Amino acid sequence: PQARTRACLQMDMDMAQNLGTEYPRAKKAHRCGSCGRSIQPGEKYVRSRIVEGGEAWVWKSHDDCQAAAQILYDQGFDSDGMLICVSDMDEDCREIVATANQALADRLWPKVQT
């Protein structure tokens, strides 16, 4: 779990602090901070409590979004200290994720049937 937390919080840790990460099941719908899609009731997700510069917030994301960010982190992807979000992943990032875990990539970016 700690390795997954790192990917969620790839930012300047001198400024931000993760107070803890949990992996609950949603009791109500939430918005994923990584992809922007809904986390549905009953779905397991990642919840991290963050403090930075006197502000506090909760980061919520799908397990799959977290896993994709972790793959990029493990591959040495340079995010300039920013969060690695699925919504920001370009074709090169998606290819790295797909090479590491094709099933994960298929769930995150389903191919359109023509």
N, C-alpha and C positions, 0 to 999 in steps of 0.2 A: 503493500500500500504506500509506503513512503516514496518509492520511485515514481509512482503514478502522481503523487502530490507535486513532485518537482516539476513535471511537465505543465501542470495546471498553473504553476506560479513561476514561470520563467520570467522573472523581472528582477530588478536590482533589490536584492534582499537586505541591503543596507537601509532601504527605504520602506520595504514592505515586510510584514511578518505574518506567517501562517500560524494561527492560534490552534489549529486542529482541522483534521479532515475526517469526514464520516461517509459511510456508504449506505444511506437509508433507502427505503422504498417510499416513493412519493405518495402522500395522502391526498394531495390535490395537484392540479396542473401547475408546472413551473416553466419558465423559459430557460433554455440552455444558453449559457453565456458564450459557448464556443461556436455553435452552429446557428443559434437563433430559433431553432424549432422547439416545439413543446415537449416537455418531459411529462408523460401521461401518468395519472394515478395508478399505483401498483408497480410502476417501473422503477428499477434500481438506478440510482444516480450518484454522482460525487458532489459532496457539499463541503466547501472549505471556508473557514472564517478568517478574514484578512484584516489587518490593521496597517494603515500607511498614512503618514503625515497627519495624524490626529483624526483620520476618518476610518471608519470600520464598515465592512460589507461582507456579504456572503456570496461566494462564487459557486454556481451550480452548473453541472454539465452532465451529459450522457456518459455512461461508461465507455461507449465506443469512441466518442469525441476525445475523451481522456486518453484512451489507448492509442489513438492516431497521433496525438501530441507527444506521447511518450516515445513512440517510434522515431519521430523526428528528433526529439531530444537525444535519444540513444545514438542516432546517426551523426550527431554533432551539428545539427541545424542551428545556424546563428540567427536568433530572433531579436538581436539588439536589445536584449533584456526585457522584451515584451512578452505578453501571453502568446502562446501558440494556439490559435483558434482555427477550427475546421473551416469556418467561413472565409478565412484569409488564405487558405492553402491553394497555391497555383498548381498547374499541371505537373511541374517537377516534384512538388511536395506530395501530390496524390500518387505519383509513380513510385516514390520511395515507400509510401504506406502500402501500396498494392504489392510491391515486391516483397515486403516483409510479411504481409498478411492479406492475401487476396480476398478472403471471406469478409474481413473487416472493411476493406475498401468497397466491396460490393454492397455492404449494408449502408455505408455512408453516402456513396455516390452510385445509386443504381443506374444501370444502363437503360436508356429509353429503347423500348422495342419498336422497330419500324415495320 
